[in-house]
């Protein structure tokens, strides 16, 4: 190291000058005490120059030895740590003077300290950002799952309400059809019963009139028979005379009785038709009343379910909007996570490994640094 040798030479020269000055003062003191043995106090300047030259030569040799030792030490540690930084410095130590190597070591130590400080700050920031991002992603992911579950449940409820509304509407249609069919049948049955009653009444009237005619006829015929018998007793004309027909007086009771049976049948038919009409009418009116009640209930149920369905649809729209917004937030968190990955996730050595390696490099640099260097 040229600078080191120059400094050493200057130091030696200064020491020699100081020594000569002290010797001069010493000689003067001895002369004052009548001491004349010059051999005991004189040290020639040539001897001092030889001594300084020897020290300079020795220092130069030591500097070269120190440089070689530093280079070997750095290369050994570079191989152990697989450190490109120490390896490059070892090469420079072999080629450059020690003063330059010392300067490089100091610069590298400062740089490693700055890197450590910067990485510590960055790690703190990364840890905070990664932790916040993880919490956000988990929160939004849970929210998406929860919202999707609510949406699925709500859609199933809406679908069920729709099916129930369709079913109730079908039942209302069936009620209307049944009422229409029952009304039509009732009208036909009523017309039939009315026709039956009318026919029965007309039959009764006709039979009653026939009975009256027969009874009147037989009554008159009976009077004629009595007169005829009386005339025979008193010399009435013979058979096939011009006397009026007196009828079948012996059979009159059977004919009238038969007509009375027919009249009774017509009367019974009228009563049955009237009773059937009354029963059918009552049954129809009861059916109509029950149908009205059932229809009103089902119509109200349809109205309620339709209203509920509309409300659920509104809720579904809100949930879908919330889901869409939450998914966007989750996507944004995922994108930010991908941006954090290159800087905050260790692809190679971990932070602790890098820290330990850097600390070892700093330790090695300090060991390689000359003892008189200042940290």
C-alpha positions in Angstrom: 0.0 0.0 0.0 1.8 3.1 -1.3 0.0 5.5 1.0 0.7 3.4 4.0 4.4 3.2 3.2 4.6 6.9 2.6 3.0 7.6 5.9 5.4 5.2 7.6 8.4 6.8 6.0 7.2 10.3 7.1 6.7 9.0 10.6 10.2 7.5 10.7 11.7 10.8 9.4 9.8 12.7 12.0 11.0 10.4 14.8 14.6 10.7 13.5 14.4 14.5 13.6 13.0 14.4 17.1 15.7 12.0 18.2 18.5 14.2 16.8 17.0 17.2 18.6 16.9 15.3 21.9 20.5 14.1 21.4 21.7 17.7 20.7 20.0 18.8 23.9 21.5 15.9 25.8 25.1 16.7 24.5 24.8 20.3 25.6 23.7 19.0 29.0 26.6 16.7 29.3 29.1 19.4 28.2 27.8 21.5 31.1 28.8 18.6 33.4 32.3 18.1 31.9 31.3 14.9 30.2 33.5 14.4 27.1 32.8 10.7 26.1 31.1 11.4 22.8 30.9 7.8 21.9 28.4 7.3 24.6 25.9 9.9 23.2 26.4 10.1 19.5 24.1 8.1 17.1 24.9 8.8 13.5 22.0 9.8 11.2 22.9 7.0 8.7 22.0 4.4 11.3 18.6 6.0 11.8 17.9 6.0 8.0 18.8 2.3 7.8 16.5 1.6 10.7 13.6 3.4 9.0 14.2 1.8 5.7 14.1 -1.6 7.4 10.8 -0.7 9.1 9.3 0.5 5.7 10.4 -2.7 4.0 8.9 -4.8 6.8 5.7 -2.9 6.7 5.4 -3.4 3.0 5.9 -7.1 3.4 3.3 -7.2 6.1 0.8 -5.2 4.0 1.2 -7.7 1.1 0.8 -10.6 3.4 -2.3 -9.0 4.9 -3.8 -8.4 1.5 -3.3 -12.0 0.5 -4.8 -13.2 3.8 -7.8 -10.9 3.3 -8.3 -12.2 -0.2 -8.1 -15.8 0.9 -10.5 -15.2 3.8 -13.0 -13.4 1.6 -12.9 -16.1 -1.1 -13.3 -18.9 1.6 -16.4 -17.1 3.1 -17.8 -16.4 -0.4 -17.6 -20.1 -1.2 -19.2 -21.0 2.1 -22.1 -18.5 1.8 -22.3 -18.7 -2.0 -21.9 -14.9 -1.9 -21.2 -13.1 -5.2 -20.5 -9.9 -3.2 -17.7 -11.5 -1.1 -16.3 -13.3 -4.2 -16.1 -10.1 -6.2 -14.4 -8.3 -3.2 -11.9 -11.2 -2.9 -10.9 -10.7 -6.6 -10.5 -6.9 -6.0 -8.4 -7.6 -2.9 -5.9 -9.6 -5.0 -5.6 -6.8 -7.6 -6.1 -3.5 -5.7 -4.0 -1.9 -3.0 -5.1 -2.5 0.6 -6.3 1.1 1.0 -8.7 0.7 -1.8 -9.9 -2.7 -0.4 -10.5 -1.1 3.0 -12.5 1.6 1.3 -14.5 -1.0 -0.6 -15.1 -3.0 2.6 -16.4 0.1 4.4 -18.7 1.0 1.5 -20.0 -2.6 1.4 -20.7 -2.6 5.1 -22.6 0.7 4.8 -24.5 -0.7 1.8 -25.4 -3.9 3.6 -26.6 -1.9 6.6 -28.7 0.2 4.4 -30.1 -2.9 2.7 -30.9 -4.4 6.0 -32.7 -1.3 7.1 -34.5 -1.0 3.8 -35.5 -4.6 3.8 -36.7 -4.5 7.4 -38.9 -1.5 6.6 -40.1 -3.2 3.5 -40.8 -6.4 5.4 -42.8 -4.5 8.0 -44.8 -2.9 5.2 -45.3 -6.2 3.3 -46.3 -8.0 6.5 -49.0 -5.3 7.2 -50.2 -5.2 3.6 -50.3 -9.0 3.2 -52.1 -9.4 6.6 -54.7 -6.8 5.6 -55.1 -8.2 2.2 -55.5 -11.8 3.5 -58.1 -10.6 6.0 -59.9 -8.7 3.2 -59.8 -11.7 0.8 -61.1 -14.0 3.5 -63.8 -11.5 4.6 -65.0 -10.9 1.0 -64.8 -14.6 0.1 -67.0 -15.5 3.1 -69.4 -12.7 2.2 -69.6 -14.0 -1.4 -70.4 -17.5 -0.1 -73.0 -16.2 2.3 -74.7 -13.9 -0.2 -74.7 -16.7 -2.8 -76.3 -19.1 -0.3 -79.0 -16.4 0.5 -79.6 -15.9 -3.2 -79.9 -19.7 -3.8 -82.4 -20.0 -0.9 -84.3 -16.9 -2.1 -84.5 -18.2 -5.7 -85.8 -21.5 -4.4 -88.4 -19.7 -2.4 -89.5 -17.6 -5.3 -89.7 -20.7 -7.5 -91.8 -22.5 -4.9 -94.1 -19.5 -4.6 -94.5 -19.4 -8.4 -95.4 -23.1 -8.4 -97.9 -22.6 -5.6 -99.4 -19.6 -7.4 -99.8 -21.7 -10.6 -101.3 -24.5 -8.6 -103.8 -22.2 -6.9 -104.7 -20.5 -10.2 -105.4 -24.0 -11.6 -107.6 -24.8 -8.7 -109.5 -21.5 -9.2 -109.9 -22.4 -12.9 -111.3 -25.8 -11.9 -113.7 -24.2 -9.4 -114.9 -21.9 -12.1 -115.3 -24.8 -14.5 -117.1 -26.9 -11.9 -119.4 -24.0 -11.0 -120.2 -23.4 -14.7 -120.8 -27.1 -15.3 -122.9 -27.4 -12.1 -125.0 -24.4 -13.2 -125.6 -25.9 -16.6 -126.6 -29.3 -15.1 -128.8 -27.5 -12.6 -130.6 -25.7 -15.3 -131.1 -28.9 -17.3 -132.3 -30.7 -14.2 -134.6 -27.9 -13.2 -136.1 -27.8 -16.7 -136.6 -31.6 -16.6 -138.2 -31.5 -13.2 -140.5 -28.7 -14.3 -141.5 -30.6 -17.4 -142.1 -33.7 -15.2 -144.2 -31.8 -12.8 -146.2 -30.2 -15.6 -146.7 -33.5 -17.3 -147.8 -35.1 -14.0 -150.2 -32.3 -13.3 -151.6 -32.4 -16.8 -152.0 -36.2 -16.5 -153.8 -35.8 -13.2 -156.1 -33.3 -14.7 -156.9 -35.5 -17.7 -157.4 -38.6 -15.6 -159.6 -36.7 -13.1 -161.7 -35.4 -15.9 -162.0 -38.8 -17.4 -163.1 -40.2 -14.1 -165.7 -37.5 -13.7 -167.0 -38.2 -17.2 -167.2 -41.9 -16.6 -168.8 -41.5 -13.2 -171.3 -39.1 -14.7 -171.9 -41.4 -17.7 -172.3 -44.5 -15.5 -174.7 -42.6 -13.2 -176.9 -41.6 -16.1 -176.6 -45.1 -17.6 -177.7 -46.6 -14.4 -180.9 -44.5 -14.5 -181.6 -45.7 -18.1 -181.2 -49.3 -17.0 -183.6 -48.9 -14.3 -186.2 -47.4 -16.6 -185.6 -50.2 -19.1 -186.2 -52.8 -16.6 -189.3 -51.1 -15.6 -190.6 -51.0 -19.2 -189.9 -54.7 -19.7 -192.1 -55.4 -16.8 -194.9 -53.4 -18.3 -194.5 -54.6 -21.9 -191.4 -52.7 -23.1 -190.2 -53.2 -26.7 -188.0 -56.2 -27.5 -184.2 -56.3 -27.8 -182.6 -54.1 -30.5 -185.1 -51.5 -29.9 -184.3 -47.8 -30.3 -183.7 -47.3 -26.5 -180.4 -45.4 -25.5 -177.1 -47.3 -24.6 -176.7 -47.8 -20.9 -173.0 -48.9 -20.9 -171.2 -51.7 -19.2 -172.8 -51.2 -15.8 -171.1 -54.3 -14.4 -167.5 -53.2 -15.4 -167.8 -49.6 -14.4 -166.1 -50.1 -11.1 -162.9 -51.5 -12.6 -162.5 -48.8 -15.2 -162.8 -46.0 -12.7 -160.5 -47.8 -10.3 -157.9 -48.1 -13.0 -158.1 -44.4 -13.8 -157.8 -43.6 -10.2 -154.6 -45.6 -10.0 -153.2 -43.7 -13.0 -154.2 -40.5 -11.4 -152.4 -41.6 -8.2 -149.3 -42.4 -10.3 -149.3 -38.9 -11.9 -149.6 -37.4 -8.4 -146.7 -39.4 -7.1 -144.7 -38.5 -10.1 -145.4 -34.8 -9.5 -144.4 -35.1 -5.8 -141.2 -37.0 -6.6 -140.2 -34.4 -9.3 -141.0 -31.5 -6.9 -139.0 -33.1 -4.1 -136.1 -33.9 -6.4 -136.1 -30.3 -7.6 -136.1 -29.0 -4.1 -133.2 -31.3 -3.1 -131.2 -30.5 -6.2 -131.8 -26.8 -5.8 -130.6 -27.0 -2.2 -127.6 -29.0 -3.1 -126.7 -26.7 -5.9 -127.0 -23.6 -3.7 -124.8 -25.3 -1.1 -122.2 -26.1 -3.7 -122.3 -22.6 -5.1 -121.8 -21.1 -1.6 -118.9 -23.5 -0.7 -117.4 -22.7 -4.1 -117.6 -19.0 -3.4 -115.9 -19.4 0.0 -113.2 -21.7 -1.4 -112.6 -19.4 -4.4 -112.4 -16.3 -2.1 -109.8 -18.1 0.1 -107.7 -19.3 -2.8 -107.9 -15.9 -4.5 -106.7 -14.3 -1.3 -103.9 -16.8 -1.0 -102.9 -16.2 -4.6 -102.9 -12.4 -3.9 -100.7 -13.0 -0.8 -98.3 -15.3 -2.5 -98.0 -13.0 -5.5 -97.2 -10.1 -3.2 -94.7 -12.2 -1.3 -93.1 -13.3 -4.6 -92.7 -9.6 -5.7 -91.1 -8.7 -2.4 -88.7 -11.7 -2.6 -87.8 -10.6 -6.1 -86.9 -7.2 -4.9 -84.8 -8.7 -2.1 -83.2 -10.9 -4.7 -82.3 -7.9 -6.9 -80.7 -6.2 -3.8 -78.7 -9.4 -2.9 -77.5 -9.8 -6.5 -76.3 -6.2 -6.5 -74.6 -6.8 -3.2 -73.0 -10.0 -4.5 -71.8 -8.3 -7.6 -70.2 -5.5 -5.6 -68.6 -7.9 -3.1 -67.2 -10.0 -6.0 -65.6 -6.9 -7.5 -64.1 -6.1 -4.1 -62.8 -9.7 -3.9 -61.4 -9.5 -7.4 -59.7 -6.2 -6.5 -58.1 -7.8 -3.4 -57.0 -10.8 -5.5 -55.4 -8.4 -8.1 -53.6 -6.5 -5.3 -52.4 -9.8 -3.8 -50.9 -10.7 -7.2 -49.1 -7.3 -7.2 -47.8 -7.9 -3.7 -46.5 -11.4 -4.5 -43.3 -10.5 -6.4 -42.1 -8.1 -3.7 -43.6 -9.6 -0.5 -43.6 -13.4 -1.1 -40.2 -15.1 -0.9 -39.6 -16.8 -4.2 -36.0 -17.8 -3.3 -34.3 -17.5 0.1 -36.7 -16.4 2.9 -36.4 -13.1 4.7 -34.7 -14.8 7.7 -32.3 -16.6 5.4 -31.4 -13.4 3.6 -31.0 -11.6 7.0 -28.7 -14.3 8.4 -26.7 -14.3 5.2 -26.3 -10.5 5.1 -25.3 -10.5 8.8 -22.7 -13.1 8.1 -21.4 -11.1 5.1 -21.1 -8.0 7.4 -19.3 -10.1 10.0 -16.9 -11.4 7.4 -16.3 -7.9 6.0 -15.6 -6.6 9.5 -13.1 -9.5 10.1 -11.4 -8.7 6.8 -11.3 -5.0 7.5 -7.9 -3.7 8.9 -7.9 -3.1 12.6 -7.4 0.6 12.3 -10.6 1.1 10.2 -13.5 2.9 11.8 -17.0 1.5 11.7 
